[in-house]
Structure formats: C-alpha cells, structure tokens
Amino acid sequence: MNLIAPAPMQRTTVLAESAVLEYAGPRDYIDYPIEIPEGTTGVEVQLDFVKVTDRFQLYAALLEPSGLLRGHVQCPGGPGPRAQRFVITPAVASAGCVSGPIAPGRWTVRIDLDRFRESGHYELRVILDSAEGASRPAAPAPSFEQRVDMPAAGNTAVWLKGELHSHSVHSDGQNSVAEILAEVRALELDFFALSDHFTWSHWAELSADSARHEQTPLVVLPSIEVTTHQGHANVHGLEQWPNVYVDGGGWTCGDLARDVHDQGGLFGVNHPFSGQQAWRRSDIGWGDVDLLEVVNQGQDANNDAAIGLWDRLLAQGYDITPVAGTDCHNIADPEQRLGQVFTYVRCTERSRTAVLAGLRDGATVVSRGAALDFQIRNGTTTVGIGDTISAGGVSLALEIDLTIDEPCALYVIRDGLMWHQSDVDSGTHALVLDDPSPVSGAYRVELHRRSNDPRHWASAWRSHESFEALTGHIRVFVS
C-alpha cells in the first residue's frame, strides 16, 4: 500500500509587536496591515495584555481586504493578564470567528481600544500557516429561511414571546449556542435573537439549529450587538455583517443604521444609561432608531431613566418601539438567566418577517409575566398598540385587557404624564376607561406590583423594583 504523506505545514510569523500604549487622551483603534500570500491555510492572532477593568481593555479583530470581519475576541471577566487567541481556516474557526476562504491580499488586524483611560503594555503576534496544494471547502453560508407557521386561523393576530438580547461564547458569554438554544426551547419562546458583540460567527450555528427543528420552528433573528465607545445598540434581521466599527471616523453610526435598514433590519439602542456603556452618540438621529431597550435585566434603576427617555422621545414625535432584554451572559446565573423579562410582539404569523414587522410597527408589550393588551376606540373605530387614531373631537374609550397573578397598580401614561392610576386585583380583567378630553400625544399602559410599602400607597410608587409590564404606545391626534 502506498501512503501519500500530507503536505508539510509551514508556520510564519508576519507580525510581532511589543509596545507601551501611552495614554494622552481617548483613542479608537490601532490597525496593523498584514499581507497574506496565496496558499495561506490558517491565520492565528495572539494579543497579550494586563486588563485593568474599565481603564485598559483591548479587543482584537481580523478584517478581510474588503473590510468584512472574519475574527474577533473579547476580554470578559475581572482584571488580570489576558492571552487572547483566535484562529481561522477555510473549514473551521475559533468562537467569534468565521471560517472560509483566505484570500490573498492586505488584511487588517485591529486592536479596539474599548476602555482606554490609562497607559498599558501589549504584545501582538500574527502567524500564518501554509501547506503546498492544500485546499479545503468553505463552510456553508447561514440561511434563515423558515417554514411559516400560522399561529391562529385567518388573519387573527396573536402575541409571540421572545428574547432580544443575549450572548454566547462567540463574544463575552459563557455558554455555547447549543446550550442557549436548549434553554430557549425549554422556555417555549417563539422568537430569539442571539446578539453577540461585533461578530456574525454565531449565525451559522443558529441556522443549523433552524434546519434541524424545521417542524417546530423558532423564529431566529440574525443579530449583533454594536459595541461602540459611546454606547451599545442591537441590530436585528440582518442579511450580512454591517461595518460595526463607527468610532474611527469616516463611517458613522447613522451610516450603519442606514445599512441595517437597507438590509430590512432594525436598529435599537441598548441600556441607554449604563455608565460607560451609556448611549451618548451624536452621529445618529433618533429618527433612525427603531427600538429602545426600556428594560434590561441587569440595569435596575437605569431602567427608570430609560423609560423616562422613551416618554420624552414620544413627546417629541418619535415613534420608537419599546423592547426588553435579559442581556444574559450565563444561563446558570440567577441574576441574568433567560426568562426573567420578555418582549411580546403582535403578529399574524410565526415568521421572521412578521416579527420584524411587529417590532417596526411598535406592536410590543414588555412583561415579566403579566398578559397585557391595550386598544383605543373612537366610536366604531378601534386601534391597537403601535397604531394611530384621530380623536375627532369626541371622547375616547381606552380598553385594557390583563391577566395578573398578584395585585397590581395600573397606570395610563398620556403624553408623558400619569393620566390614570388604579389598583387591580389578581385575575383576568377587561377594563374600559373613558377619556372625555383627549389630547394629541402617545397613550400607553404600565403595570406595577402592589405592596404594603408606604412608597406605594402614599405616592402610587412605580419603579424598576415594582415593574411588571408596559405596552407600546398608541398615538392620538386631536384635530
């Protein structure tokens, strides 16, 4: 028997940098161009530094000549030494990276100065593998075509329950995609977005899961958390990776949002008051923002500020959709596990297109478990959450349907002000409130758990600690 020996592998270090990064003010990225020759079968990037939490944090990325992201690694965890490593080949790649052809040309290794407030030392190395005659097929591109499942007869709308903010080992999460999807299915979610930072490498595993479960479809939104130096945003419903690097000049957050919209996707601001991750960008207008994360499981009192921001934006005429996110990085951690807050979207079918349309139209309810719906009737005309209605100079009937497991306080917010408050016992209720003097503005509903705390009975207290649910808004026009 004649055995054919494999072609010898050659490893070549094409970049070896050791430097002290002196702090003299904020910076965005450090780019290192590397020439990748024909016949390259693997690229390995190594970045070493000592992490100082929120003071000296670096991320490494690898970009094709076209600018497409092929590899990314973050530095989760507490302070201390970090040895970041990732590898891409035509057939396989590290978590956070995308396998596929390694085209010859000028690639870029990027160091993202995510939190850069003091000087620090780093070492960067890039190693290329090559083997004469080696050729391996590229991994198949992810596909999210799904069988449409009608959740109700005819065109009757139903509420689909989902999660819009979570992370896996492809960015700074601790769980595999398979582990997360198992938890998602155990929670019986209808739709799901895995929004790993920067990268699109998790899409392939999501696509493969969709193919395996074709008869029991979970609507999957191809998503990314855009992790800028002046705030974070989730982009959902993508067809391809958009350029998420908006801090270096020449490509703004507004440009990114327009690219997302051109793909049929949605742009949503996350946890807008989250310290150094708070939203403070001036290169995108609120008219280009589709969603606002008004409840983030880990943000506590910052959620109160987020809801207040949403009310101010509604008062200015922006029709922005409220959503929630668990922002789960570890499904075993009780503080951040999936299933603690949901976004419900009104849909006429179970499909990616329908979920995106419902989110775009503002037809959402954010809830920790309560069932809540809201309509406004003007004579014979009735509209629901996300719609508009003319008052026509007559009174409006506000119809509120809810099911709660414990006593709650009900609030109607009209044009940013608390127009109505009443107590509601546990159970199922169909309430009708009459507004004899409607105003032009956004009407919405909130539910908060009642308690014996004096802050509740003395001042109709409502905060992130008592929050149970809120609806998206109905916009009223008074001629």
Secondary structure, 3 states (H helix, E strand, C coil): CCCCCCCCEEEEEEEEEEEEECCCCCCCEEEEEEEECCCEEEEEEEEEEEEECCCEEEEEEEECCCCCEEEEECCCCCCEEEEEEEEECCCCECCCCCCCCCCCEEEEEEEEEEEECCCEEEEEEEEEEEECCCCCCCCCCCCCCCCCECCCCCCCCEEEEEECCECCCCCCCCCCHHHHHHHHHHCCCCEECCCCECCCCCHHHHHHHHHHCCCCCCEECCEEEEEECCEEEEEECCCCCCCCCCCCCCCCHHHHHHHHHHCCCEEEECCCCCHHHCCCCCCCCHHHCCEEEEEECCCCCHHHHHHHHHHHHHHCCCCCEEEEECCECCCCCCCCCCCCCEEEEEECCECHHHHHHHHHHCCEEEECCCEEEEEEEECCEEEECCCEEECCCCCEEEEEEEEECCCEEEEEEECCEEEEEEEECCEEEEEEEEECCCCCEEEEEEEEECCCCHHHHHHCCCCCCCEEEEECCEEEECC
